[in-house]
Amino acid sequence: MNKKEARRLFKQKRKALTTNIIDTYLDSIYAQVFQIDFSRFQNIHIFLPIARQKEINTFPIISYIQNLGKRVIISKSNFENNTLEHFILTKDTKLVENTYGIPEPVAAEKFDVKNIDLVFVPLLISDEMNYRVGYGKGFYDRFLASCKKDVYTIGLNFFPPIPTITDINKFDVPLHSIIFSK
């Protein structure tokens, strides 16, 4: 399946999810995330969910990571050049939704991507080789390309991987692992 087909299909599938199904899927995803050995990671980047897109609610994961004493990094989107700026999230950080429904930090401390150890990556679907399909703007492809070479990446998704994304290109970066509801 190519990216365009996968994007269309899995946007529809996610939109069709009921609250009860989402809650069940989240329980499975959280259980897997909470089993990760975070000891080698100090600076952890995680996306904030777009509620109206039924994205995975990452706030329980954020709380868990912060309770482990780890630094949580979040992003602010620049839609003029499809890039992300990165900021430290503290319990006092004010978040405001942008016009796309993405919660973003206000007046937070900037953070250098070269110091990020782990990135939780949003996606619509992945394949069995851990390539992902997102919304198609390339935000995360550019972001991951700017991280240090040994940054660890974990995709979070409601759905299991499809066999193959047929139109992978040289800018696509496979993730180290994918966590999905089981």
Order of alpha helices (4+ residues) and beta strands (2+ residues): alpha-alpha-beta-alpha-beta-beta-beta-beta-beta-beta-beta-alpha-beta-beta
